[in-house]
Amino acid sequence: MLQVRGLRSGYGGSSVLQGVDLDLADGEVLGLLGRNGVGKTTLMNTLMGLVPPAAGTVSVAGRVLTGRRPDVIARAGVALVPQGRRVWAPLTVTEHLDLATRRGRGRGPWTVERVLELLPRLAERRRHLAGRLSGGEQQMLAVARALLTNPRLVLMDEPSDGLAPALVDTVAEVIGGMRAEGVTLVVVEQDLHLAFAVADEIAVMDKGRIVHRSPTREFRSDSTVAHALLGVT
């Protein structure tokens, strides 16, 4: 589904990604870990076309998308759930869902009705302004907005950020529901509990590169790897 080769990018002449190589199979969930400042968010934004690449290639389902505009990448089946939610505070939940449907790729498995079945809390809040929602509800709205574009690949950047532990478990359930529907995901996380709960494999970034990748079970069983790469035990 996703193939990245030698990807380099950054901001204002400063290089952040130093040659990222990454492959992701159709339907796979990858947990992407790493200390703060190693390039995880830059990678997500570069894959989505929000940061232009300086070098390298990005292909989704065999289509080369390197350097394309975000709207072109979205129409190719890629959706981003950004860090910090970034919902539009003055719009209602229903207005968010309507806009996402219009911007989608057309007919697909994800309709408003199916999304609200997956995220029943949003159904109860359909007439509420996004700015009045709790952090967890805003996160669910960001997920709903992404799903309604009927993506093949979803990039999730720190979905647990700022959420209470009970809501983190809800996020894990939602990701599990997406995975059951065949959605391919890259989940950037600091919360190891969430990453281990949802990911088939774990990748670790350091200094702008992928420096480790292994099946989640293998990564969990070797505490020395996690300590060496992440500074945790």
N, C-alpha and C positions, 0 to 999 in steps of 0.2 A: 504493500500500500504506500509506504513512504521510503524513499531512498535519498539520502543526503551524502554528498561527497565533497570533502575539502572546503566546507562552508566557512567563510570569513566575513565578519561584519563588525560594526562598531558605531561610534557617535563622534561627529566632529573631528574626524581624523584620528580618533583613538580606537585602536583595535581591541575588541572584546572576544569575539569568537576567533580561535586560532587554527581552524581547520577541523571542523566537526564532521565525522563520518557516522552515519546512523541508518539502520534498516529496521523497518517495522512491517510485520506481516499483517495481512487482512484479518481483522477481528482481534488483534492482539492489544493488550493493555500494558504500556510501559510506564513504570514509575521512574521519574527522573529526579535524582537527589543531588545534593551538593551544598557546600557552605555558601553563605551570602556573598554575592559579588563575583561568582565564578562564570556567569554568563547564561544562566538558565532562562531568565526572562528575555534576554536578548535573542536567544535561540528561538523562543516561541514567537517573538515579534518579527524576526527575520523570516521564519517559515510562513507567517501570515502576510508578509509583504509590507509590514509597517516600518521595518528597517531595511534599507537596501543592502544586498550582499555586495561585498567587495570582490569576492572570488568564490568558486565552487558551484555546485549544481544542487537543485532540489527538484525531485520528481514525485508526483502523487499518482498512483495507479497507472504508471507508465507515461504520464504527461509531464513534460519539463515545464516547471513554473518559476524558474529562477528569475528574480527581478521583476516579476509581473506585479501589477497593481493589486491591492487587497481585494477589490471587488471581483477581479478576474479569478484570483485564488479562491475566493468564497464560492463563486459559481462552479469552480472545479471540484467542490465538495469538501472544503476545509473550513472549519469553524473554530473560533477562539473564545474561550471563557476566560476573560482577563483577570489578572490579580486586582483586587479591590472592587470587583463586580462591574463598576462603570455603567450602572443603569441610569436612565434619564429621570431624575427626581420629579419633574412636573407631570409626567405621563402616568396613566394608570397601568395596572397589570394588563388589562385587556388591550390597551393601545400598544404596549410593547409587543404583545403576541401578534397583533394584526400587522404591525410593521415588519416583524420577523417573517411572517408568512409571505408578505408581498416581496420581500428580498430573497426568498428561497429559490431553490433550483426547480420549482414546479412540483409536479406530483411525486409523492414519496410516502414512506410508511409513517412519518411523523406529522400528525395533524394536531390541531389545538386540543381536540378531545383526548387523543392518546397521551399527549404531553401532560395534560391535567390529571389523567389517571395515574401517571408516574409521579406527579408532584401535586397531590391532592390539597396541600396547604395553599397553593396558588389559586386553586378553584374557589376557596373560601375568601380569597383576597382580590378577586378579579376587578372590583371597583375601587380598590385602594390606590392611592398615589405611591409610586415606587419609593419616593423619598420618605414615606411613612412606614415602610416595611422594616422588619428587623433585619439584622445582618444575614441570618440564615435564610430568610425569605428572599432577600435580594440575591443571594447566591443561587437559590432555586430559580429565580427569574432569569438570571444570566444563563443558566443551563438551558432553560426552556427556550430562550431566544436563540441559542445556538442550535438546538435540536430542530427547531421549526424551519431552519434552512435545509433540512434533510441532508446533513453532511455524511461523508464517508469517513472523514478523519476529524476528531475533535482534539484540540489543544487546550488543556486546562492548566492555568497558572495559579498555583497556591489556592486551591478551592477551599481549604480549611482555614485560611488566614482570618484571624479574629473571631472564630466561632467557638462556642462552648463545646465541651466534649460530646454531649448528647447530639448536637447538631452535626458534628464531624461524623458520627455514626450514620446519620441520615444521608450525608453526602456519599458515604461509602455505599449505602443501599442504592442510591440513585445511579452511581457509576456502575454498580452491578447490573441494574436494569438496562442501562445503555449497552453494556457488554453483551447481555443476553440477546439484545436485538441486533448484534453483529457490528456495532459501531467500534471502530478502531480509535484508541485513545493514547495520547501522551499526557501523563499527569505529573506536573512539577509539584513537589511537596517537600515541606520541612517536617511534617508529622509522619514519623516512621510507621506508626500504627495504621494510619490510613493507607499509606503507600503499600505496606505489606498486605493489607486486606484486599486491595483491588488489583494489584499488578501481577501479570504473568512473569515479567522479568524486571529487574532493577538495573538502571544505568546510573553512573555517578559522573558528574562533571567536575573538572578542576582546571583552573587557568585557561578557560575557553575551549576545552577539549573533553571528549568522552574518554575517561581513563579506566573505566571498569564497567563490565556488564555480565550479569549472571542470572539464572533463574531465581525467583524470589525465595523459594525454599532454601536454596543453597546459600544465598546471601544472608538470610536470617540465621542460619546454623553456624556461620563463621563470624563470631563477634570481632575477631581480630581485623577482618576486612573493614567492617563498619567503623571501628575505632581508628584505623589508619587513614581512611578516606574522609570520614565525617567528624571524627573527634568524639564519637559517642561509644558507649559500652552496651 
